[in-house]
Amino acid sequence: MEGNGIVPFFFFNTMSNETQIEIVKKLLTPLLEGDIFLVEIKVKPINNFKIYLDADGGLGIEKCIKINRALYKQMEEMGMYPDGDFSLEVSSPGTEEPFKLHRQYIKNIERNVEVTMNDSTKKEGKLMAADENNITIEFTEGKGKKAVLHNLSIPFTDIKQTKVLIKF
């Protein structure tokens, strides 16, 4: 076997996770249509690829299935794992995953978030804005007639992680 235009065949078995991720990213990029964007690629033991995608207008399962099938076919055809020793999962990150990209902050404006600061304190509120340097959350202090609405600007440099907050 000769390999492909991205990497020679003999190199597949000795690739680092970073190299595998770069190859998969090159194959994946043309499959991302419209407002779909890559959030993260993880490679777990025994070549289990977990690919997290998102979209500004929401990402349905049918789009994930379509991308999964197309990418899986490409990986098989290029002989990336000659014995078929790999698995591929394509999904959206889900609410339990922290934001990885600025674009996720923009997408989630008007949603309730939990922001964990670098000092491990937590702030909860509605995400109102996000620019290159800061986010702004709105939160209520006090209850009933004494409730006061506040806006808090938080620099990205002070944020350890941010997650969507689901309240029931």
Backbone bond lengths (Angstrom), bond angles and torsions (degrees), N, CA, C in turn:
res aa  C-N    CA-C-N  psi(-1)  N-CA   C-N-CA  omega(-1)  CA-C   N-CA-C  phi
1 M - - - 1.453 - - 1.516 108.90 -
2 E 1.326 114.91 148.88 1.454 119.53 -175.60 1.515 114.89 -102.21
3 G 1.311 119.06 -10.91 1.457 120.50 -174.63 1.507 109.62 88.54
4 N 1.333 116.34 -147.64 1.458 119.99 179.23 1.510 109.65 -146.05
5 G 1.321 116.56 -170.48 1.453 120.55 -178.49 1.511 114.18 -71.12
6 I 1.331 117.61 -13.31 1.456 120.36 -177.21 1.520 111.26 -93.35
7 V 1.322 116.37 -43.45 1.457 119.59 -176.31 1.536 109.06 -154.41
8 P 1.328 118.40 142.81 1.464 119.93 179.32 1.528 111.78 -68.76
9 F 1.321 116.24 152.44 1.464 123.04 -175.55 1.532 113.31 -53.95
10 F 1.317 118.09 -48.38 1.463 120.86 -174.02 1.518 113.14 -63.86
11 F 1.318 117.18 -15.30 1.453 121.68 -175.10 1.525 112.45 -82.09
12 F 1.346 118.47 -21.41 1.457 121.62 -174.05 1.519 113.06 -57.46
13 N 1.299 118.41 -42.12 1.461 120.88 -175.06 1.523 113.41 -71.86
14 T 1.321 118.23 -15.11 1.457 120.88 -177.66 1.525 112.71 -112.25
15 M 1.317 117.63 13.18 1.464 121.23 -176.19 1.528 112.14 -72.76
16 S 1.311 115.62 142.76 1.461 120.86 171.85 1.527 108.19 -78.67
17 N 1.325 115.81 165.08 1.468 119.31 176.58 1.518 111.49 -57.95
18 E 1.338 117.02 -38.69 1.465 120.79 -179.73 1.519 111.05 -62.90
19 T 1.319 117.62 -41.52 1.465 121.91 179.05 1.523 110.10 -66.13
20 Q 1.328 117.27 -44.17 1.464 121.03 177.70 1.524 110.75 -59.08
21 I 1.323 116.41 -43.91 1.470 121.41 -179.56 1.522 110.15 -62.56
22 E 1.331 118.02 -43.05 1.467 120.75 179.68 1.528 111.51 -62.50
23 I 1.316 117.59 -41.29 1.463 121.48 178.99 1.528 110.12 -64.01
24 V 1.322 116.34 -47.21 1.468 120.38 -179.90 1.525 110.26 -63.48
25 K 1.323 117.21 -38.20 1.466 121.16 178.22 1.529 110.95 -60.84
26 K 1.337 117.09 -41.70 1.475 121.30 178.45 1.524 111.34 -64.62
27 L 1.328 116.80 -37.63 1.465 120.59 178.16 1.530 111.26 -72.18
28 L 1.315 116.34 -35.37 1.458 122.54 -174.91 1.530 113.37 -75.29
29 T 1.306 117.20 -38.97 1.463 121.76 -172.52 1.527 113.80 -49.92
30 P 1.340 120.39 -47.80 1.468 118.87 179.76 1.537 113.95 -66.31
31 L 1.322 117.95 -15.61 1.460 121.69 -179.24 1.529 112.81 -84.87
32 L 1.327 116.68 -12.93 1.463 120.94 -177.21 1.527 109.09 -84.67
33 E 1.314 115.58 103.84 1.460 121.43 -175.64 1.523 110.87 -101.53
34 G 1.323 115.59 154.93 1.462 121.03 175.48 1.507 112.20 60.55
35 D 1.339 115.51 -127.24 1.467 120.57 -175.54 1.528 113.11 -95.93
36 I 1.335 117.61 12.10 1.473 121.03 179.83 1.529 109.67 -74.93
37 F 1.325 116.07 136.42 1.469 120.12 178.81 1.524 110.57 -138.66
38 L 1.324 114.77 153.23 1.459 122.53 178.51 1.519 109.88 -80.14
39 V 1.331 115.72 129.98 1.461 121.27 175.99 1.521 109.72 -97.09
40 E 1.349 116.13 -49.50 1.464 119.20 -175.56 1.526 110.45 -165.65
41 I 1.326 115.29 150.04 1.460 122.17 171.12 1.517 106.97 -123.35
42 K 1.328 115.86 129.52 1.463 121.51 175.90 1.519 107.69 -120.78
43 V 1.329 115.97 143.79 1.457 120.67 173.52 1.519 107.24 -117.27
44 K 1.316 115.01 116.23 1.463 121.58 178.51 1.527 108.23 -91.84
45 P 1.337 117.43 170.39 1.468 119.30 177.86 1.529 112.02 -53.16
46 I 1.287 115.17 154.94 1.471 126.00 -177.16 1.529 112.43 54.61
47 N 1.336 115.40 42.82 1.462 123.11 171.61 1.521 113.83 54.44
48 N 1.320 116.37 45.19 1.461 122.43 175.41 1.530 107.36 -95.71
49 F 1.338 116.39 106.22 1.464 122.12 -179.18 1.514 109.88 -88.95
50 K 1.322 116.06 127.52 1.463 122.38 173.44 1.522 106.61 -115.19
51 I 1.320 115.27 116.34 1.453 121.11 -176.68 1.519 108.32 -114.81
52 Y 1.328 115.12 122.73 1.458 121.13 -179.62 1.521 108.75 -106.31
53 L 1.336 114.99 121.44 1.451 122.61 178.37 1.522 108.82 -118.39
54 D 1.310 115.77 159.08 1.458 120.76 174.60 1.514 107.26 -144.88
55 A 1.309 116.95 171.67 1.456 121.93 177.82 1.520 108.13 -147.93
56 D 1.313 115.94 144.87 1.460 120.32 -178.47 1.524 111.50 -58.71
57 G 1.329 116.53 -35.24 1.462 121.00 -179.47 1.518 113.52 -97.59
58 G 1.306 118.39 13.37 1.461 122.04 -177.47 1.519 110.73 95.77
59 L 1.306 116.17 148.81 1.464 121.75 -176.73 1.523 109.29 -122.18
60 G 1.321 115.54 111.34 1.456 120.43 179.59 1.511 112.01 -81.75
61 I 1.314 115.47 160.99 1.461 121.28 -178.14 1.525 111.40 -63.27
62 E 1.333 117.80 -33.68 1.468 120.16 -178.74 1.530 111.77 -63.19
63 K 1.327 117.49 -35.01 1.465 120.21 176.47 1.534 110.46 -68.60
64 C 1.324 116.48 -39.70 1.465 120.60 177.92 1.527 110.67 -62.45
65 I 1.321 116.71 -42.73 1.474 121.19 179.78 1.521 110.23 -62.81
66 K 1.333 116.64 -44.93 1.470 121.27 -179.49 1.531 111.08 -60.13
67 I 1.325 116.35 -46.31 1.470 121.04 -179.68 1.529 110.21 -67.09
68 N 1.336 116.96 -41.50 1.462 121.25 179.09 1.522 110.26 -57.83
69 R 1.320 117.19 -49.17 1.472 120.98 -177.80 1.522 111.72 -62.83
70 A 1.330 116.91 -43.77 1.466 120.44 -178.83 1.528 111.07 -65.90
71 L 1.329 117.11 -43.62 1.464 121.07 -179.58 1.522 110.97 -67.73
72 Y 1.328 117.64 -42.58 1.463 121.81 178.81 1.525 110.02 -58.43
73 K 1.317 115.97 -44.57 1.468 120.92 -179.94 1.532 110.45 -60.86
74 Q 1.327 117.29 -44.23 1.469 120.87 179.36 1.521 111.29 -63.00
75 M 1.318 116.98 -42.67 1.463 120.72 -179.31 1.528 110.76 -65.12
76 E 1.341 116.89 -38.32 1.464 120.78 176.70 1.525 111.04 -66.45
77 E 1.326 116.47 -46.37 1.465 121.25 -176.29 1.519 112.40 -64.18
78 M 1.320 117.26 -33.62 1.469 118.75 -179.05 1.527 111.60 -82.61
79 G 1.334 117.85 -4.76 1.455 120.88 177.25 1.506 113.14 70.44
80 M 1.309 115.90 30.81 1.460 120.63 -178.09 1.531 110.67 -58.37
81 Y 1.321 116.51 -38.49 1.461 122.86 176.06 1.522 106.49 -131.99
82 P 1.338 117.29 91.75 1.472 121.80 -171.62 1.524 115.13 -53.86
83 D 1.318 118.39 -32.34 1.459 120.79 -179.36 1.530 111.88 -88.90
84 G 1.336 117.07 5.58 1.463 120.64 -178.14 1.511 112.53 71.68
85 D 1.334 116.80 22.12 1.457 121.65 -176.68 1.527 112.02 -84.00
86 F 1.324 116.36 63.40 1.458 120.08 174.80 1.520 108.80 -154.70
87 S 1.327 115.48 158.63 1.455 120.67 173.73 1.520 107.62 -133.39
88 L 1.307 114.86 158.26 1.458 120.73 -173.04 1.521 109.02 -138.02
89 E 1.315 116.36 124.96 1.460 121.97 175.94 1.519 107.83 -123.03
90 V 1.320 116.65 125.11 1.464 122.02 177.54 1.523 107.14 -118.89
91 S 1.328 116.31 124.13 1.466 120.42 -179.69 1.518 109.88 -155.54
92 S 1.318 115.60 173.47 1.460 119.81 170.40 1.527 106.79 -84.11
93 P 1.326 118.14 159.09 1.464 119.81 -174.97 1.525 114.38 -63.05
94 G 1.312 118.91 -31.21 1.453 120.53 -176.85 1.522 111.14 83.47
95 T 1.307 115.73 162.85 1.468 119.83 -174.62 1.522 113.61 -71.43
96 E 1.313 117.77 -19.87 1.470 119.45 -178.86 1.525 112.70 -78.08
97 E 1.320 116.67 -14.44 1.470 120.64 -178.86 1.531 110.98 -89.85
98 P 1.326 117.89 133.87 1.471 119.60 176.95 1.531 111.23 -69.88
99 F 1.325 115.15 156.83 1.462 120.66 177.17 1.522 109.11 -63.74
100 K 1.325 115.90 139.76 1.463 121.90 177.99 1.532 111.34 -111.46
101 L 1.335 116.13 -25.16 1.460 120.94 -173.31 1.529 111.56 -125.33
102 H 1.316 115.81 151.02 1.459 121.60 175.83 1.527 110.45 -57.79
103 R 1.319 116.37 -36.58 1.464 121.76 -179.07 1.536 111.68 -59.61
104 Q 1.322 117.60 -29.82 1.455 120.80 177.24 1.526 111.52 -69.43
105 Y 1.322 116.65 -34.12 1.466 119.81 175.87 1.529 109.23 -64.00
106 I 1.322 116.80 -46.73 1.468 121.23 -179.99 1.526 109.98 -59.82
107 K 1.308 116.89 -45.47 1.466 122.61 -178.62 1.525 111.45 -60.49
108 N 1.321 117.34 -32.87 1.463 121.47 -173.11 1.522 114.45 -100.13
109 I 1.330 117.70 15.71 1.468 120.59 174.32 1.529 107.90 -59.80
110 E 1.320 115.24 138.88 1.468 124.53 -177.36 1.536 112.85 84.90
111 R 1.321 118.23 0.43 1.468 120.82 176.31 1.521 109.21 -101.54
112 N 1.319 115.66 154.47 1.459 120.44 176.15 1.522 109.07 -76.85
113 V 1.332 115.48 136.48 1.457 121.57 -178.42 1.521 110.52 -132.42
114 E 1.322 113.87 158.53 1.461 121.81 170.82 1.518 106.38 -116.49
115 V 1.321 115.52 120.97 1.458 121.48 -179.01 1.521 107.82 -107.18
116 T 1.327 116.44 120.89 1.462 121.33 175.12 1.524 106.85 -96.82
117 M 1.308 114.61 122.47 1.457 120.94 -177.99 1.535 109.82 -82.21
118 N 1.318 116.19 165.95 1.476 120.89 179.20 1.521 112.51 -59.88
119 D 1.342 117.34 -27.85 1.469 120.80 178.41 1.531 111.87 -87.83
120 S 1.339 117.10 11.22 1.471 126.13 178.07 1.525 114.89 74.95
121 T 1.337 119.00 0.88 1.462 119.49 172.60 1.524 107.88 -72.39
122 K 1.335 115.10 157.76 1.462 119.87 -177.70 1.518 110.60 -122.28
123 K 1.314 115.03 143.02 1.462 122.89 175.97 1.512 107.20 -124.05
124 E 1.316 116.85 134.93 1.454 121.66 177.46 1.519 108.95 -119.68
125 G 1.318 115.53 143.70 1.454 119.87 176.76 1.508 110.77 173.40
126 K 1.326 114.74 -178.29 1.457 120.87 178.37 1.520 108.21 -88.08
127 L 1.321 116.14 127.32 1.463 121.19 178.26 1.520 107.97 -71.06
128 M 1.317 116.74 116.65 1.465 121.50 -175.20 1.526 113.02 -103.21
129 A 1.326 116.99 -29.50 1.469 120.05 -177.13 1.524 109.31 -159.65
130 A 1.340 114.44 157.29 1.463 121.30 174.89 1.516 107.47 -151.18
131 D 1.336 115.86 125.39 1.465 119.69 173.96 1.527 107.84 -121.48
132 E 1.299 118.06 -164.18 1.465 120.82 -175.90 1.524 112.84 -66.20
133 N 1.345 117.29 -26.01 1.465 120.42 -172.86 1.519 115.58 -113.50
134 N 1.336 117.80 -26.25 1.462 121.53 -170.72 1.519 112.21 -141.92
135 I 1.336 113.74 162.06 1.456 119.74 165.04 1.521 106.72 -119.64
136 T 1.324 116.37 158.62 1.451 121.25 174.73 1.518 107.58 -123.41
137 I 1.331 115.45 126.98 1.461 119.61 174.90 1.526 108.64 -115.89
138 E 1.322 114.71 149.68 1.460 122.08 178.15 1.525 106.80 -111.40
139 F 1.326 116.06 132.40 1.457 119.60 179.69 1.517 109.69 -142.91
140 T 1.331 115.99 158.80 1.461 122.38 -179.41 1.518 108.95 -105.97
141 E 1.323 114.34 133.82 1.466 120.49 176.92 1.523 107.76 -115.01
142 G 1.308 116.48 129.35 1.462 120.81 -177.62 1.514 110.67 91.14
143 K 1.352 115.76 177.23 1.468 120.55 -177.59 1.521 110.28 -133.47
144 G 1.317 113.53 157.99 1.459 120.11 175.73 1.523 112.66 60.05
145 K 1.357 115.76 -133.15 1.470 120.95 -177.81 1.526 112.16 -69.46
146 K 1.327 117.02 -18.86 1.465 120.82 -179.23 1.527 112.58 -92.31
147 A 1.332 116.66 3.11 1.467 120.87 -179.46 1.532 109.77 -67.48
148 V 1.320 115.18 132.80 1.463 121.64 179.16 1.531 108.24 -126.21
149 L 1.318 115.33 131.42 1.460 122.09 179.80 1.523 109.58 -87.62
150 H 1.331 116.83 130.17 1.470 121.93 -179.54 1.523 110.04 -125.05
151 N 1.310 116.07 152.40 1.464 122.79 169.90 1.517 107.60 -114.64
152 L 1.330 115.47 135.64 1.457 121.05 179.82 1.519 108.82 -125.82
153 S 1.314 115.61 124.59 1.458 121.06 175.92 1.532 107.98 -94.36
154 I 1.339 115.33 128.26 1.464 120.46 -176.84 1.527 108.66 -123.75
155 P 1.336 118.20 120.42 1.469 120.00 176.41 1.537 110.75 -67.76
156 F 1.335 116.11 142.22 1.461 120.13 177.66 1.527 111.44 -56.59
157 T 1.328 117.35 -30.64 1.463 120.74 -179.33 1.526 112.45 -64.84
158 D 1.359 117.16 -19.26 1.465 121.55 179.23 1.526 112.81 -94.50
159 I 1.338 117.17 -4.41 1.460 121.15 -173.91 1.528 111.01 -97.52
160 K 1.323 114.94 126.11 1.466 121.10 173.79 1.527 109.67 -84.31
161 Q 1.355 116.67 -46.24 1.461 120.73 176.65 1.526 109.77 -161.78
162 T 1.324 114.97 157.91 1.459 122.40 176.07 1.520 108.53 -134.73
163 K 1.342 115.45 136.05 1.458 121.39 177.50 1.524 109.34 -131.80
164 V 1.326 115.48 152.82 1.459 120.01 171.82 1.525 106.73 -67.96
165 L 1.322 115.82 137.75 1.448 121.99 -179.04 1.524 108.13 -104.77
166 I 1.307 115.87 118.38 1.460 121.19 178.65 1.521 108.20 -98.88
167 K 1.337 115.85 121.13 1.469 120.73 177.75 1.516 108.70 -114.08
168 F 1.328 115.49 136.35 1.463 120.96 178.89 1.495 111.02 -105.13
